[in-house]
Amino acid sequence: MTRDYKSTVFLPRTDFPMRAGLPAKEPELLRRWAEMGLHDRLREVSAGRPKFILHDGPPYANGNIHVGHAVNKILKDVVSRSQQMLGKDSVYVPGWDCHGLPIEWKIEEKYRAAGKDKDQVEILQFRAECRQFAQEWVDIQSEEFQRLGVLGDWSNPYKTMTFPAEATIVREIHKFVLNGGLYKGAKPVMWSVVEKTALAEAEVEYHDHTSTTVWVKFPISAPAVPELEDASVVIWTTTPWTLPGNRAIGYGPDLEYGVFKVLEVAEGSAAKIGERLVVGTALAEDLKKTAGIAEWRQVYTLPGARLADTQTSHPLHGQGYDFSVPLLPGDFVTADAGTGFVHIAPGHGEDDFNLGRKHGIQVPQTVADDGTYYDHVPLFAGKRVYTQAGKTGDANGAVISAIAHAGGLLAKGKLVHSYPHSWRSKAPLIFRTTPQWFISMETNELRQVALKAIENTRWVPPQGRNRISSMIENRPDWCISRQRAWGVPIALFVDKKTGEPLKDKTVLDRIADTFHTEGSDAWFARDAQFFLGNSYSAADYDQVFDIVDVWFESGCTHSFVLEARPDLQWPASLYLEGSDQHRGWFHSSLLESCGTRGRAPYDAVLTHGFVLDEQGRKMSKSLKNVTAPQEVVDKYGADILRLWVVGSDYSEDLRIGPEILKSQADLYRRLRNTLRYLLGALADFSDDEKIDVAEMPELERWVLHRLTELDGVVRKGIDDYDFHTLFTSLHNFCAVDLSAFYFDVRKDSLYCDRPDSVTRRSVRTVLDHLFSCLTAWLAPVLCFTTEEAWLSRYGTDGPVPSVHLRTFVDIPAEWASPELAAKWDVVRDVRRVVTGALELERSAKRIGSSLQASPVVTVTPEVHAILAGVDLAEVSITSDIRVLEGPVPEGAFTIEDVAGVGVMPALAEGEKCERCWRVLPDVGKDPEHPTVCGRCADAVDHIAEAAE
């Protein structure tokens, strides 16, 4: 009678499904973490450990999160979780930037849509609407971030609009007042006529813009040398609207200039025969062509230095511009483009302003905050540079027309170039000199202190150090005032007589203390005298209502988060944001902290790239290439998105799209199947089954050695913040070392050996170690899947109730065996040759399964010695194998990169065992089990005895 041996084979058994169903499973796990208070439990078990504090750079609370947010928050979560599992107390407190233009702009849009002017809305009402809007989006974004698996203190986040935060921000402003670092001055700043405010560099985007360019003649009225008599200096500008603000002309002292007499002109040229033009000789031919000059003669050459003391007249002289325009030496003047002369409008450019100030030239006020010329500007009062919609106004046309009519226009054209735009309204900006509040880069040696702090900070990648250093080295004083309504006011009083801010600490503390209990609205709600107290009269002081730059606010988060919370510490272990934050949050935090505390608020800074589509294009709705994280989570699950983040080289720009996500889903399935196999193979495993490493076969000891290597890779990857390399190593280990090799080789022993065999016990012991290590190593990335696997094995009664309450396994040093690893590298090379030969046999249909084969393997003496004691048939999954020493026989199968190894295929002798499927001579030798081999007969009898 034929027996059914199926029930005696130890097949894997697990409830862990092959199909993940993450979109449904992940919310269940999130609810479980919330119910068990995972964040608080982590704080309890971490008490007394060294702290690791990743300080969260606050996103704006003004819309749904996008895939860039997802990259940032997932990376932060991976860093925080991995540090926690290293054995630290890694506390992550999420935060939001709740003030500033992005939020204020949304409220303004509502009023504009209703045909109302927001400036006519009572300010406290307007600010209340901004506050409510911000809070609504904080709540929405909080849910969206948590859905990504980001673990943090979500019940106690920080927000820049809380009263204590606003109080601390104003205290930080006051520190600069008291140390002399804050001053009011008139300097050119980038100004938005749409938003009617100054903008910081970090709030500026650069886009292509078509400018009208003009070449304009300034007649020389007082030449420094006789040869300049009756000549005109030619300037070139891309901003004709700045010409009413012209007060000087810059030249290059080291450049060469020529005086050119026009002899012949083309039809339509504005040049006049006989006139003499002064231009840089290196640019003369370009100007000749542009101006339609057919022929001219260079009548004089002079070095730039000899232009000193030359005076010119404004091209609109006699029409309200009756002043002298001097030529001034400027080291910024080059021969790269233009004419070698730069028209200087001190109110509309930083170089212009500095050169004018150096030579005592007053800054004219020409353009108002709404982009119109002031009423006192001759000829052009009321003309607009840009409209309130951000479109080009009528100022350029009016200026060009007037100059042409006066005979000063030599040529005009168009130029497409990169030009600053507002990041919010997308409208082009202007440089405009206005009274603003600045933090000096020189007072208290702030620039030098910041540069030293940069050197003392770890930058990942390291080139970040050079990037921010160059910014600090060259940046002007920090303009921190904004002419807005929603934010923390620069809460100061300025003496009307002296123009100096009041530095009475009692008054400043009263302001901050009031903000702490009432919020910054108090500055607008309370009377000025309340803050000044009895020592000063409000009639003698101007109350400053400018709003502080939102970057200053976010730069203060270290003070009201890291320093204020007992669960955190200052400085932060790490700041982590996109690479654009070298000019944003990293930058403002550095200056704020260095100006008040003398060092950076962080020990290390990590940056990541931006997200592009699969073709490397920026995402835009018009291209229909936007990947929304919410859609990815709903379709695939958050773990796939997390996998994509660490699977990408985030030190560069990341790419995402349908095909990339599909490949990440495939990669995920391989990892999930590894965990599923381990769970199935470990069914009913107990500590009694474990076996000491010394008793294990070499193959198991090789796997344990690999764990020691991977442990080093994991820990180094975490220290280097190189999760891409870390995860790639873990994936390759699972896919190549385990699934394609170890699991494949040991299936036979695992399924068919008797339960008490040393080999099977060794395999299961190693699988237990693998499960323990892999679930911990993968937990920071696949936070949901590893939790599911952990609960699938242990339920709620395991060693700990969550995989995330664990730390990484301490790998015993004695597991390391480089000599054994080197030996098994050779064994695996020989195996590759054997499996290659068998694959050809399968393709030719000479065998079906590799267990039908018993190949002959010929190897070199060196390899033969290495293979001694290795069951190569077991390793190659054949029923038998013969290993011979000698030269590779003719016709043997070889692989080019495995020298000295040849395989001659042959069929195994004997019958197929019904239980293990090996083809062996001893099948049927046991009369009680006529269809199985001797090993299987022994295993079956043992199982039967154990069951009795």
Beta strands, then each sheet from edge to edge (+ up, - down):
strand 1: 51-55
strand 2: 89-91
strand 3: 95-96
strand 4: 158-159
strand 5: 182-192
strand 6: 197-199
strand 7: 204-222
strand 8: 231-237
strand 9: 248-251
strand 10: 256-265
strand 11: 276-280
strand 12: 293-303
strand 13: 311-313
strand 14: 324-329
strand 15: 341-344
strand 16: 409-422
strand 17: 430-439
strand 18: 458-460
strand 19: 478-479
strand 20: 481-482
strand 21: 493-495
strand 22: 541-543
strand 23: 547-548
strand 24: 574-578
strand 25: 604-608
strand 26: 611-612
strand 27: 654-655
strand 28: 856-859
strand 29: 882-885
strand 30: 893-895
strand 31: 898-904
strand 32: 911-912
strand 33: 919-920
sheet 1: 2+ 1+ 24+ 25+ 18+
sheet 2: 3+ 4+
sheet 3: 6+ 5- 17+ 19-
sheet 4: 12+ 10- 11+ 8+ 7- 13+ 14- 9- 15+
sheet 5: 12+ 10- 11+ 8+ 7- 16+
sheet 6: 20+ 23-
sheet 7: 21+ 22-
sheet 8: 26+ 27+
sheet 9: 29+ 28+ 31- 30+
sheet 10: 32+ 33-
end
